[in-house]
Amino acid sequence: MTTKYQVINLIKQKIADSEVFVENLKGDDHLQVRVISSEFNGLSLVKQHQLVYSALKAELASEAIHALALKTETPT
C-alpha cells in the first residue's frame, strides 16, 4: 500500500520543481494525480505522462497503485 504522501515524494524526487496533488478515488490503490511542472514545457502529453510513470514504476509494477488517473500541465 502506498500513501498519497509517498506518491507526492516519489514524483517530487523525479521532477524537482513539481506541484503534486493526489486524491484517493477508491482505497489507497486507485489514485487521481495532478502534476504541474515547468519540466513539461516542450514535451508531448505522452512524454509528460511517461516522466510521471517513471517516478512510480515500482509502485505500479507491484500494484501498490492499481489505477492511476493522471493529469499533467505546465505552470501558467
PyMOL Python script that loads the backbone (N, CA, C, O; Angstrom):
from pymol import cmd

cmd.read_pdbstr("""\
ATOM      1  N   MET A   1       0.843  -1.179   0.000  1.00  0.00           N
ATOM      2  CA  MET A   1       0.000   0.000   0.000  1.00  0.00           C
ATOM      3  C   MET A   1       0.890   1.244   0.000  1.00  0.00           C
ATOM      4  O   MET A   1       1.860   1.326   0.753  1.00  0.00           O
ATOM      5  N   THR A   2       0.557   2.174  -0.824  1.00  0.00           N
ATOM      6  CA  THR A   2       1.312   3.419  -0.943  1.00  0.00           C
ATOM      7  C   THR A   2       0.421   4.576  -0.515  1.00  0.00           C
ATOM      8  O   THR A   2      -0.715   4.698  -0.974  1.00  0.00           O
ATOM      9  N   THR A   3       0.939   5.418   0.362  1.00  0.00           N
ATOM     10  CA  THR A   3       0.147   6.572   0.797  1.00  0.00           C
ATOM     11  C   THR A   3       0.265   7.698  -0.220  1.00  0.00           C
ATOM     12  O   THR A   3       1.186   7.720  -1.037  1.00  0.00           O
ATOM     13  N   LYS A   4      -0.674   8.629  -0.159  1.00  0.00           N
ATOM     14  CA  LYS A   4      -0.604   9.746  -1.096  1.00  0.00           C
ATOM     15  C   LYS A   4       0.636  10.590  -0.844  1.00  0.00           C
ATOM     16  O   LYS A   4       1.150  11.209  -1.776  1.00  0.00           O
ATOM     17  N   TYR A   5       1.130  10.631   0.385  1.00  0.00           N
ATOM     18  CA  TYR A   5       2.346  11.390   0.681  1.00  0.00           C
ATOM     19  C   TYR A   5       3.579  10.723   0.080  1.00  0.00           C
ATOM     20  O   TYR A   5       4.518  11.405  -0.332  1.00  0.00           O
ATOM     21  N   GLN A   6       3.579   9.391   0.030  1.00  0.00           N
ATOM     22  CA  GLN A   6       4.674   8.677  -0.629  1.00  0.00           C
ATOM     23  C   GLN A   6       4.659   8.951  -2.131  1.00  0.00           C
ATOM     24  O   GLN A   6       5.710   9.138  -2.743  1.00  0.00           O
ATOM     25  N   VAL A   7       3.472   8.973  -2.716  1.00  0.00           N
ATOM     26  CA  VAL A   7       3.339   9.264  -4.147  1.00  0.00           C
ATOM     27  C   VAL A   7       3.864  10.670  -4.436  1.00  0.00           C
ATOM     28  O   VAL A   7       4.615  10.870  -5.391  1.00  0.00           O
ATOM     29  N   ILE A   8       3.474  11.633  -3.620  1.00  0.00           N
ATOM     30  CA  ILE A   8       3.946  13.008  -3.787  1.00  0.00           C
ATOM     31  C   ILE A   8       5.463  13.057  -3.710  1.00  0.00           C
ATOM     32  O   ILE A   8       6.105  13.683  -4.553  1.00  0.00           O
ATOM     33  N   ASN A   9       6.043  12.407  -2.711  1.00  0.00           N
ATOM     34  CA  ASN A   9       7.504  12.420  -2.544  1.00  0.00           C
ATOM     35  C   ASN A   9       8.227  11.752  -3.705  1.00  0.00           C
ATOM     36  O   ASN A   9       9.256  12.251  -4.161  1.00  0.00           O
ATOM     37  N   LEU A  10       7.701  10.627  -4.188  1.00  0.00           N
ATOM     38  CA  LEU A  10       8.335   9.939  -5.316  1.00  0.00           C
ATOM     39  C   LEU A  10       8.342  10.816  -6.564  1.00  0.00           C
ATOM     40  O   LEU A  10       9.346  10.889  -7.271  1.00  0.00           O
ATOM     41  N   ILE A  11       7.228  11.475  -6.828  1.00  0.00           N
ATOM     42  CA  ILE A  11       7.161  12.340  -8.011  1.00  0.00           C
ATOM     43  C   ILE A  11       8.077  13.545  -7.846  1.00  0.00           C
ATOM     44  O   ILE A  11       8.757  13.939  -8.794  1.00  0.00           O
ATOM     45  N   LYS A  12       8.103  14.130  -6.657  1.00  0.00           N
ATOM     46  CA  LYS A  12       8.969  15.290  -6.420  1.00  0.00           C
ATOM     47  C   LYS A  12      10.454  14.929  -6.497  1.00  0.00           C
ATOM     48  O   LYS A  12      11.274  15.771  -6.864  1.00  0.00           O
ATOM     49  N   GLN A  13      10.805  13.698  -6.160  1.00  0.00           N
ATOM     50  CA  GLN A  13      12.199  13.253  -6.300  1.00  0.00           C
ATOM     51  C   GLN A  13      12.599  13.209  -7.775  1.00  0.00           C
ATOM     52  O   GLN A  13      13.731  13.543  -8.127  1.00  0.00           O
ATOM     53  N   LYS A  14      11.670  12.798  -8.628  1.00  0.00           N
ATOM     54  CA  LYS A  14      11.946  12.679 -10.062  1.00  0.00           C
ATOM     55  C   LYS A  14      11.806  14.021 -10.786  1.00  0.00           C
ATOM     56  O   LYS A  14      12.570  14.326 -11.702  1.00  0.00           O
ATOM     57  N   ILE A  15      10.815  14.822 -10.359  1.00  0.00           N
ATOM     58  CA  ILE A  15      10.522  16.107 -11.008  1.00  0.00           C
ATOM     59  C   ILE A  15      10.582  17.165  -9.911  1.00  0.00           C
ATOM     60  O   ILE A  15       9.574  17.494  -9.285  1.00  0.00           O
ATOM     61  N   ALA A  16      11.767  17.680  -9.697  1.00  0.00           N
ATOM     62  CA  ALA A  16      12.055  18.512  -8.523  1.00  0.00           C
ATOM     63  C   ALA A  16      11.146  19.733  -8.371  1.00  0.00           C
ATOM     64  O   ALA A  16      10.747  20.061  -7.254  1.00  0.00           O
ATOM     65  N   ASP A  17      10.818  20.403  -9.459  1.00  0.00           N
ATOM     66  CA  ASP A  17      10.044  21.650  -9.346  1.00  0.00           C
ATOM     67  C   ASP A  17       8.531  21.420  -9.387  1.00  0.00           C
ATOM     68  O   ASP A  17       7.766  22.369  -9.553  1.00  0.00           O
ATOM     69  N   SER A  18       8.104  20.180  -9.238  1.00  0.00           N
ATOM     70  CA  SER A  18       6.692  19.865  -9.436  1.00  0.00           C
ATOM     71  C   SER A  18       5.806  20.226  -8.247  1.00  0.00           C
ATOM     72  O   SER A  18       6.226  20.205  -7.090  1.00  0.00           O
ATOM     73  N   GLU A  19       4.574  20.554  -8.583  1.00  0.00           N
ATOM     74  CA  GLU A  19       3.493  20.642  -7.604  1.00  0.00           C
ATOM     75  C   GLU A  19       2.658  19.405  -7.851  1.00  0.00           C
ATOM     76  O   GLU A  19       2.259  19.137  -8.984  1.00  0.00           O
ATOM     77  N   VAL A  20       2.389  18.644  -6.794  1.00  0.00           N
ATOM     78  CA  VAL A  20       1.706  17.370  -6.949  1.00  0.00           C
ATOM     79  C   VAL A  20       0.476  17.331  -6.048  1.00  0.00           C
ATOM     80  O   VAL A  20       0.546  17.653  -4.862  1.00  0.00           O
ATOM     81  N   PHE A  21      -0.641  16.932  -6.630  1.00  0.00           N
ATOM     82  CA  PHE A  21      -1.896  16.810  -5.893  1.00  0.00           C
ATOM     83  C   PHE A  21      -2.409  15.390  -6.094  1.00  0.00           C
ATOM     84  O   PHE A  21      -2.532  14.922  -7.226  1.00  0.00           O
ATOM     85  N   VAL A  22      -2.706  14.710  -4.999  1.00  0.00           N
ATOM     86  CA  VAL A  22      -3.144  13.320  -5.064  1.00  0.00           C
ATOM     87  C   VAL A  22      -4.472  13.172  -4.332  1.00  0.00           C
ATOM     88  O   VAL A  22      -4.655  13.677  -3.225  1.00  0.00           O
ATOM     89  N   GLU A  23      -5.390  12.465  -4.981  1.00  0.00           N
ATOM     90  CA  GLU A  23      -6.684  12.180  -4.375  1.00  0.00           C
ATOM     91  C   GLU A  23      -6.938  10.678  -4.463  1.00  0.00           C
ATOM     92  O   GLU A  23      -6.768  10.070  -5.520  1.00  0.00           O
ATOM     93  N   ASN A  24      -7.345  10.093  -3.347  1.00  0.00           N
ATOM     94  CA  ASN A  24      -7.726   8.680  -3.346  1.00  0.00           C
ATOM     95  C   ASN A  24      -9.124   8.571  -3.932  1.00  0.00           C
ATOM     96  O   ASN A  24     -10.060   9.208  -3.450  1.00  0.00           O
ATOM     97  N   LEU A  25      -9.260   7.758  -4.976  1.00  0.00           N
ATOM     98  CA  LEU A  25     -10.557   7.582  -5.606  1.00  0.00           C
ATOM     99  C   LEU A  25     -11.306   6.392  -5.009  1.00  0.00           C
ATOM    100  O   LEU A  25     -12.521   6.447  -4.813  1.00  0.00           O
ATOM    101  N   LYS A  26     -10.577   5.327  -4.724  1.00  0.00           N
ATOM    102  CA  LYS A  26     -11.183   4.108  -4.187  1.00  0.00           C
ATOM    103  C   LYS A  26     -10.091   3.363  -3.443  1.00  0.00           C
ATOM    104  O   LYS A  26      -9.311   2.628  -4.049  1.00  0.00           O
ATOM    105  N   GLY A  27     -10.034   3.545  -2.157  1.00  0.00           N
ATOM    106  CA  GLY A  27      -8.949   2.941  -1.405  1.00  0.00           C
ATOM    107  C   GLY A  27      -7.656   3.663  -1.686  1.00  0.00           C
ATOM    108  O   GLY A  27      -7.656   4.736  -2.289  1.00  0.00           O
ATOM    109  N   ASP A  28      -6.562   3.086  -1.257  1.00  0.00           N
ATOM    110  CA  ASP A  28      -5.257   3.722  -1.453  1.00  0.00           C
ATOM    111  C   ASP A  28      -4.574   3.291  -2.743  1.00  0.00           C
ATOM    112  O   ASP A  28      -3.468   3.747  -3.033  1.00  0.00           O
ATOM    113  N   ASP A  29      -5.215   2.414  -3.529  1.00  0.00           N
ATOM    114  CA  ASP A  29      -4.555   1.946  -4.753  1.00  0.00           C
ATOM    115  C   ASP A  29      -5.191   2.475  -6.034  1.00  0.00           C
ATOM    116  O   ASP A  29      -4.728   2.150  -7.127  1.00  0.00           O
ATOM    117  N   HIS A  30      -6.244   3.282  -5.919  1.00  0.00           N
ATOM    118  CA  HIS A  30      -6.874   3.951  -7.065  1.00  0.00           C
ATOM    119  C   HIS A  30      -6.718   5.451  -6.841  1.00  0.00           C
ATOM    120  O   HIS A  30      -7.389   6.032  -5.988  1.00  0.00           O
ATOM    121  N   LEU A  31      -5.832   6.070  -7.608  1.00  0.00           N
ATOM    122  CA  LEU A  31      -5.461   7.455  -7.352  1.00  0.00           C
ATOM    123  C   LEU A  31      -5.727   8.361  -8.542  1.00  0.00           C
ATOM    124  O   LEU A  31      -5.653   7.943  -9.697  1.00  0.00           O
ATOM    125  N   GLN A  32      -6.036   9.597  -8.232  1.00  0.00           N
ATOM    126  CA  GLN A  32      -6.083  10.663  -9.225  1.00  0.00           C
ATOM    127  C   GLN A  32      -4.941  11.611  -8.883  1.00  0.00           C
ATOM    128  O   GLN A  32      -4.872  12.139  -7.773  1.00  0.00           O
ATOM    129  N   VAL A  33      -4.045  11.823  -9.845  1.00  0.00           N
ATOM    130  CA  VAL A  33      -2.848  12.619  -9.611  1.00  0.00           C
ATOM    131  C   VAL A  33      -2.781  13.758 -10.614  1.00  0.00           C
ATOM    132  O   VAL A  33      -2.983  13.559 -11.812  1.00  0.00           O
ATOM    133  N   ARG A  34      -2.497  14.944 -10.117  1.00  0.00           N
ATOM    134  CA  ARG A  34      -2.302  16.134 -10.961  1.00  0.00           C
ATOM    135  C   ARG A  34      -0.892  16.647 -10.681  1.00  0.00           C
ATOM    136  O   ARG A  34      -0.528  16.897  -9.532  1.00  0.00           O
ATOM    137  N   VAL A  35      -0.110  16.799 -11.737  1.00  0.00           N
ATOM    138  CA  VAL A  35       1.274  17.253 -11.606  1.00  0.00           C
ATOM    139  C   VAL A  35       1.470  18.490 -12.474  1.00  0.00           C
ATOM    140  O   VAL A  35       1.160  18.487 -13.665  1.00  0.00           O
ATOM    141  N   ILE A  36       1.989  19.540 -11.858  1.00  0.00           N
ATOM    142  CA  ILE A  36       2.298  20.785 -12.565  1.00  0.00           C
ATOM    143  C   ILE A  36       3.805  20.971 -12.499  1.00  0.00           C
ATOM    144  O   ILE A  36       4.385  20.961 -11.413  1.00  0.00           O
ATOM    145  N   SER A  37       4.446  21.143 -13.653  1.00  0.00           N
ATOM    146  CA  SER A  37       5.893  21.310 -13.672  1.00  0.00           C
ATOM    147  C   SER A  37       6.353  22.026 -14.935  1.00  0.00           C
ATOM    148  O   SER A  37       5.817  21.809 -16.022  1.00  0.00           O
ATOM    149  N   SER A  38       7.346  22.876 -14.773  1.00  0.00           N
ATOM    150  CA  SER A  38       7.952  23.534 -15.941  1.00  0.00           C
ATOM    151  C   SER A  38       8.777  22.542 -16.751  1.00  0.00           C
ATOM    152  O   SER A  38       9.095  22.818 -17.907  1.00  0.00           O
ATOM    153  N   GLU A  39       9.133  21.396 -16.175  1.00  0.00           N
ATOM    154  CA  GLU A  39       9.863  20.364 -16.918  1.00  0.00           C
ATOM    155  C   GLU A  39       9.017  19.782 -18.050  1.00  0.00           C
ATOM    156  O   GLU A  39       9.552  19.130 -18.947  1.00  0.00           O
ATOM    157  N   PHE A  40       7.715  20.007 -18.018  1.00  0.00           N
ATOM    158  CA  PHE A  40       6.829  19.517 -19.074  1.00  0.00           C
ATOM    159  C   PHE A  40       6.841  20.425 -20.302  1.00  0.00           C
ATOM    160  O   PHE A  40       6.328  20.042 -21.354  1.00  0.00           O
ATOM    161  N   ASN A  41       7.419  21.622 -20.186  1.00  0.00           N
ATOM    162  CA  ASN A  41       7.481  22.542 -21.330  1.00  0.00           C
ATOM    163  C   ASN A  41       8.135  21.860 -22.521  1.00  0.00           C
ATOM    164  O   ASN A  41       9.233  21.314 -22.404  1.00  0.00           O
ATOM    165  N   GLY A  42       7.470  21.889 -23.652  1.00  0.00           N
ATOM    166  CA  GLY A  42       8.020  21.325 -24.876  1.00  0.00           C
ATOM    167  C   GLY A  42       7.859  19.821 -25.009  1.00  0.00           C
ATOM    168  O   GLY A  42       8.220  19.256 -26.042  1.00  0.00           O
ATOM    169  N   LEU A  43       7.321  19.153 -23.980  1.00  0.00           N
ATOM    170  CA  LEU A  43       7.129  17.709 -24.051  1.00  0.00           C
ATOM    171  C   LEU A  43       5.698  17.398 -24.488  1.00  0.00           C
ATOM    172  O   LEU A  43       4.759  18.106 -24.124  1.00  0.00           O
ATOM    173  N   SER A  44       5.548  16.341 -25.265  1.00  0.00           N
ATOM    174  CA  SER A  44       4.205  15.888 -25.630  1.00  0.00           C
ATOM    175  C   SER A  44       3.519  15.353 -24.378  1.00  0.00           C
ATOM    176  O   SER A  44       4.177  15.067 -23.378  1.00  0.00           O
ATOM    177  N   LEU A  45       2.216  15.220 -24.435  1.00  0.00           N
ATOM    178  CA  LEU A  45       1.456  14.688 -23.309  1.00  0.00           C
ATOM    179  C   LEU A  45       1.941  13.280 -22.946  1.00  0.00           C
ATOM    180  O   LEU A  45       2.036  12.933 -21.769  1.00  0.00           O
ATOM    181  N   VAL A  46       2.239  12.488 -23.951  1.00  0.00           N
ATOM    182  CA  VAL A  46       2.739  11.128 -23.717  1.00  0.00           C
ATOM    183  C   VAL A  46       4.062  11.181 -22.947  1.00  0.00           C
ATOM    184  O   VAL A  46       4.243  10.434 -21.985  1.00  0.00           O
ATOM    185  N   LYS A  47       4.976  12.046 -23.354  1.00  0.00           N
ATOM    186  CA  LYS A  47       6.278  12.171 -22.679  1.00  0.00           C
ATOM    187  C   LYS A  47       6.109  12.676 -21.242  1.00  0.00           C
ATOM    188  O   LYS A  47       6.820  12.241 -20.336  1.00  0.00           O
ATOM    189  N   GLN A  48       5.162  13.596 -21.044  1.00  0.00           N
ATOM    190  CA  GLN A  48       4.889  14.092 -19.696  1.00  0.00           C
ATOM    191  C   GLN A  48       4.432  12.944 -18.799  1.00  0.00           C
ATOM    192  O   GLN A  48       4.914  12.785 -17.678  1.00  0.00           O
ATOM    193  N   HIS A  49       3.505  12.158 -19.305  1.00  0.00           N
ATOM    194  CA  HIS A  49       2.982  11.039 -18.520  1.00  0.00           C
ATOM    195  C   HIS A  49       4.053   9.988 -18.280  1.00  0.00           C
ATOM    196  O   HIS A  49       4.119   9.414 -17.193  1.00  0.00           O
ATOM    197  N   GLN A  50       4.893   9.727 -19.275  1.00  0.00           N
ATOM    198  CA  GLN A  50       5.978   8.761 -19.102  1.00  0.00           C
ATOM    199  C   GLN A  50       6.933   9.201 -17.994  1.00  0.00           C
ATOM    200  O   GLN A  50       7.447   8.369 -17.246  1.00  0.00           O
ATOM    201  N   LEU A  51       7.166  10.489 -17.893  1.00  0.00           N
ATOM    202  CA  LEU A  51       8.042  11.017 -16.843  1.00  0.00           C
ATOM    203  C   LEU A  51       7.447  10.740 -15.460  1.00  0.00           C
ATOM    204  O   LEU A  51       8.159  10.334 -14.542  1.00  0.00           O
ATOM    205  N   VAL A  52       6.159  10.957 -15.322  1.00  0.00           N
ATOM    206  CA  VAL A  52       5.493  10.688 -14.035  1.00  0.00           C
ATOM    207  C   VAL A  52       5.460   9.181 -13.764  1.00  0.00           C
ATOM    208  O   VAL A  52       5.751   8.748 -12.649  1.00  0.00           O
ATOM    209  N   TYR A  53       5.110   8.385 -14.771  1.00  0.00           N
ATOM    210  CA  TYR A  53       5.076   6.931 -14.598  1.00  0.00           C
ATOM    211  C   TYR A  53       6.435   6.392 -14.176  1.00  0.00           C
ATOM    212  O   TYR A  53       6.508   5.453 -13.383  1.00  0.00           O
ATOM    213  N   SER A  54       7.513   6.975 -14.697  1.00  0.00           N
ATOM    214  CA  SER A  54       8.854   6.501 -14.333  1.00  0.00           C
ATOM    215  C   SER A  54       9.138   6.732 -12.850  1.00  0.00           C
ATOM    216  O   SER A  54       9.896   5.978 -12.240  1.00  0.00           O
ATOM    217  N   ALA A  55       8.541   7.757 -12.276  1.00  0.00           N
ATOM    218  CA  ALA A  55       8.710   8.026 -10.843  1.00  0.00           C
ATOM    219  C   ALA A  55       7.965   7.003  -9.996  1.00  0.00           C
ATOM    220  O   ALA A  55       8.330   6.752  -8.847  1.00  0.00           O
ATOM    221  N   LEU A  56       6.920   6.416 -10.570  1.00  0.00           N
ATOM    222  CA  LEU A  56       6.068   5.481  -9.825  1.00  0.00           C
ATOM    223  C   LEU A  56       6.195   4.052 -10.329  1.00  0.00           C
ATOM    224  O   LEU A  56       5.329   3.217 -10.070  1.00  0.00           O
ATOM    225  N   LYS A  57       7.279   3.774 -11.051  1.00  0.00           N
ATOM    226  CA  LYS A  57       7.461   2.490 -11.721  1.00  0.00           C
ATOM    227  C   LYS A  57       7.299   1.291 -10.782  1.00  0.00           C
ATOM    228  O   LYS A  57       6.562   0.358 -11.100  1.00  0.00           O
ATOM    229  N   ALA A  58       7.967   1.305  -9.648  1.00  0.00           N
ATOM    230  CA  ALA A  58       7.913   0.170  -8.717  1.00  0.00           C
ATOM    231  C   ALA A  58       6.515  -0.004  -8.127  1.00  0.00           C
ATOM    232  O   ALA A  58       6.037  -1.128  -7.969  1.00  0.00           O
ATOM    233  N   GLU A  59       5.870   1.098  -7.806  1.00  0.00           N
ATOM    234  CA  GLU A  59       4.534   1.031  -7.204  1.00  0.00           C
ATOM    235  C   GLU A  59       3.504   0.515  -8.203  1.00  0.00           C
ATOM    236  O   GLU A  59       2.588  -0.216  -7.828  1.00  0.00           O
ATOM    237  N   LEU A  60       3.647   0.889  -9.462  1.00  0.00           N
ATOM    238  CA  LEU A  60       2.744   0.397 -10.498  1.00  0.00           C
ATOM    239  C   LEU A  60       3.010  -1.084 -10.793  1.00  0.00           C
ATOM    240  O   LEU A  60       2.072  -1.859 -10.979  1.00  0.00           O
ATOM    241  N   ALA A  61       4.279  -1.471 -10.835  1.00  0.00           N
ATOM    242  CA  ALA A  61       4.642  -2.864 -11.126  1.00  0.00           C
ATOM    243  C   ALA A  61       4.159  -3.806 -10.033  1.00  0.00           C
ATOM    244  O   ALA A  61       3.709  -4.914 -10.324  1.00  0.00           O
ATOM    245  N   SER A  62       4.247  -3.377  -8.786  1.00  0.00           N
ATOM    246  CA  SER A  62       3.830  -4.222  -7.662  1.00  0.00           C
ATOM    247  C   SER A  62       2.327  -4.138  -7.399  1.00  0.00           C
ATOM    248  O   SER A  62       1.795  -4.850  -6.546  1.00  0.00           O
ATOM    249  N   GLU A  63       1.653  -3.263  -8.139  1.00  0.00           N
ATOM    250  CA  GLU A  63       0.231  -2.978  -7.979  1.00  0.00           C
ATOM    251  C   GLU A  63      -0.108  -2.362  -6.626  1.00  0.00           C
ATOM    252  O   GLU A  63      -1.246  -2.455  -6.166  1.00  0.00           O
ATOM    253  N   ALA A  64       0.879  -1.732  -5.989  1.00  0.00           N
ATOM    254  CA  ALA A  64       0.583  -0.901  -4.821  1.00  0.00           C
ATOM    255  C   ALA A  64      -0.309   0.248  -5.287  1.00  0.00           C
ATOM    256  O   ALA A  64      -1.153   0.748  -4.544  1.00  0.00           O
ATOM    257  N   ILE A  65      -0.094   0.649  -6.541  1.00  0.00           N
ATOM    258  CA  ILE A  65      -1.012   1.553  -7.230  1.00  0.00           C
ATOM    259  C   ILE A  65      -1.645   0.723  -8.341  1.00  0.00           C
ATOM    260  O   ILE A  65      -0.969   0.303  -9.280  1.00  0.00           O
ATOM    261  N   HIS A  66      -2.937   0.494  -8.223  1.00  0.00           N
ATOM    262  CA  HIS A  66      -3.635  -0.354  -9.182  1.00  0.00           C
ATOM    263  C   HIS A  66      -4.190   0.455 -10.350  1.00  0.00           C
ATOM    264  O   HIS A  66      -4.173  -0.005 -11.491  1.00  0.00           O
ATOM    265  N   ALA A  67      -4.681   1.663 -10.063  1.00  0.00           N
ATOM    266  CA  ALA A  67      -5.250   2.523 -11.105  1.00  0.00           C
ATOM    267  C   ALA A  67      -4.778   3.950 -10.871  1.00  0.00           C
ATOM    268  O   ALA A  67      -4.744   4.433  -9.740  1.00  0.00           O
ATOM    269  N   LEU A  68      -4.416   4.612 -11.961  1.00  0.00           N
ATOM    270  CA  LEU A  68      -3.878   5.962 -11.862  1.00  0.00           C
ATOM    271  C   LEU A  68      -4.518   6.848 -12.925  1.00  0.00           C
ATOM    272  O   LEU A  68      -4.310   6.644 -14.121  1.00  0.00           O
ATOM    273  N   ALA A  69      -5.291   7.823 -12.484  1.00  0.00           N
ATOM    274  CA  ALA A  69      -5.837   8.844 -13.378  1.00  0.00           C
ATOM    275  C   ALA A  69      -4.869  10.012 -13.297  1.00  0.00           C
ATOM    276  O   ALA A  69      -4.702  10.603 -12.231  1.00  0.00           O
ATOM    277  N   LEU A  70      -4.235  10.349 -14.400  1.00  0.00           N
ATOM    278  CA  LEU A  70      -3.136  11.307 -14.384  1.00  0.00           C
ATOM    279  C   LEU A  70      -3.449  12.523 -15.251  1.00  0.00           C
ATOM    280  O   LEU A  70      -3.917  12.397 -16.383  1.00  0.00           O
ATOM    281  N   LYS A  71      -3.180  13.695 -14.695  1.00  0.00           N
ATOM    282  CA  LYS A  71      -3.288  14.951 -15.438  1.00  0.00           C
ATOM    283  C   LYS A  71      -1.976  15.701 -15.232  1.00  0.00           C
ATOM    284  O   LYS A  71      -1.534  15.896 -14.099  1.00  0.00           O
ATOM    285  N   THR A  72      -1.361  16.117 -16.330  1.00  0.00           N
ATOM    286  CA  THR A  72      -0.122  16.879 -16.254  1.00  0.00           C
ATOM    287  C   THR A  72      -0.328  18.228 -16.927  1.00  0.00           C
ATOM    288  O   THR A  72      -1.100  18.352 -17.878  1.00  0.00           O
ATOM    289  N   GLU A  73       0.372  19.233 -16.420  1.00  0.00           N
ATOM    290  CA  GLU A  73       0.278  20.562 -17.018  1.00  0.00           C
ATOM    291  C   GLU A  73       1.505  21.388 -16.673  1.00  0.00           C
ATOM    292  O   GLU A  73       2.253  21.072 -15.748  1.00  0.00           O
ATOM    293  N   THR A  74       1.690  22.449 -17.439  1.00  0.00           N
ATOM    294  CA  THR A  74       2.778  23.384 -17.175  1.00  0.00           C
ATOM    295  C   THR A  74       2.228  24.556 -16.364  1.00  0.00           C
ATOM    296  O   THR A  74       1.034  24.847 -16.430  1.00  0.00           O
ATOM    297  N   PRO A  75       3.092  25.232 -15.596  1.00  0.00           N
ATOM    298  CA  PRO A  75       2.612  26.384 -14.809  1.00  0.00           C
ATOM    299  C   PRO A  75       2.140  27.510 -15.722  1.00  0.00           C
ATOM    300  O   PRO A  75       2.636  27.678 -16.836  1.00  0.00           O
ATOM    301  N   THR A  76       1.181  28.268 -15.229  1.00  0.00           N
ATOM    302  CA  THR A  76       0.675  29.394 -16.016  1.00  0.00           C
ATOM    303  C   THR A  76       1.363  30.669 -15.617  1.00  0.00           C
ATOM    304  O   THR A  76       1.069  31.728 -16.171  1.00  0.00           O
TER     305      THR A  76
END
""", "prot")
cmd.dss("prot")
cmd.show_as("cartoon", "prot")
cmd.util.cbc("prot")
cmd.orient("prot")
